[in-house]
Amino acid sequence: MKVIDKYILKRYFGTFLGMMLLFIPISMILDLSERIDKFIEHKVPLGEIMAYYGNFLLYFFNILFPIFLFLSVIWFTSRLAQNTEIIAMLNTGMPFRRMLRPYLIGASIIAITVLLLNMSIIPKARIGYNEFWVKYVHSSYYKTRQTNDVYRRIDSTHYIFASNMNHANKTAYNFVMEEVVNNQLKSKLFSDRIVWKPKKNKYELYNVRIRKYLKDKEKIITKNKMDTVFSFTLDELTPVKYIAEGLNYSDLTKFIEKEKLRGSKNIKKFELEKYKRMSLPISAFILTFIAVAMASQKKRNGIGANLAFGITVSMLYILFDRIFGIMVINTGFSPFWAAWLPNIAFGLLAIVLVLRAQK
């Protein structure tokens, strides 16, 4: 690696980390000022608050790193251009593409880091952040979480229904489970109330009626109380909205397949989460090249115009990402294209700007 590569990479990472260290503490202070009343009201332990802000850092890094990276590249590249350092590089006969090499190396390191974080570490931080938010900020919801009229397919032969599920006390009411084989009803279990016991890893069923449909007769079994084991937990039947965010990539893939079998209404949302974990790191390359192409030319109005352009483009990128995400949930738009179209659109813009900058 040549001196010029080390010089640009030092500026690349130094400016990016400096911007992150500048803005993230500010966001933490603003968040604390808004939440401190809730923390005092609920007597939240200091350890939980510290863990929350650890998760907070990773959660918002994952959301905002494209903006910070884009603005930091525009900032230090504009400084290089204003100091005629880029002109000096090109006047030595260095092709513009060669000058892009350290930027490509830097973007690759950022992209790989974000990809690895999104496989496991950031999902854990996101679930911790959301659980803390629900428990202490929306505590009334946390204590009374209920779902009505739950109908799910458990596997290839079993279907369940419950008129009401209370997630706080892990209880389902008017529970029915049917076994259907080759379109024929084999058995049906009724229970007025079932309670999931995590410590015992089993269910307690009350006022149980079991109907078994044999070839030539029907067998009925009744019990006041029965303990049994099912292949699911109540939380799996009606997963909270953010459950997919907290699964690592491998578990998320398995979870999606299981939810498809169960006929979940949120499949597209879960698939969008999966695809975005792969598409988000690629934005490091796209936004880096757009920033270099726009900021590498010396301008009379200085760095301000480049920063204004950078803020506009980064806001448009986030807007595109949010619009396509909403389309997936509300219109059934393809999760794959929703995750990748912003990168495709801005990738084409990056190619055009780089080709123009070379001239």
HELIX and SHEET records of a PDB file:
HELIX    1   1 VAL A    3  GLU A   41  1                                  39    
HELIX    2   2 LEU A   46  GLN A   82  1                                  37    
HELIX    3   3 GLU A   85  ASN A   91  1                                   7    
HELIX    4   4 PHE A   96  MET A   99  1                                   4    
HELIX    5   5 ARG A  101  LEU A  116  1                                  16    
HELIX    6   6 LEU A  117  ILE A  121  3                                   5    
HELIX    7   7 ILE A  122  PHE A  132  1                                  11    
HELIX    8   8 TRP A  133  VAL A  137  3                                   5    
HELIX    9   9 SER A  139  LYS A  143  1                                   5    
HELIX   10  10 LEU A  234  LEU A  237  1                                   4    
HELIX   11  11 ILE A  243  GLY A  246  5                                   4    
HELIX   12  12 TYR A  249  ARG A  262  1                                  14    
HELIX   13  13 ILE A  267  ALA A  295  1                                  29    
HELIX   14  14 ILE A  303  THR A  331  1                                  29    
HELIX   15  15 PRO A  335  GLN A  358  1                                  24    
SHEET    1   A 6 GLN A 146  ARG A 153  0                                        
SHEET    2   A 6 HIS A 158  ASN A 166 -1                                        
SHEET    3   A 6 THR A 171  VAL A 181 -1                                        
SHEET    4   A 6 GLN A 184  LYS A 197 -1                                        
SHEET    5   A 6 LYS A 202  TYR A 213 -1                                        
SHEET    6   A 6 GLU A 218  THR A 228 -1                                        
END                                                                             
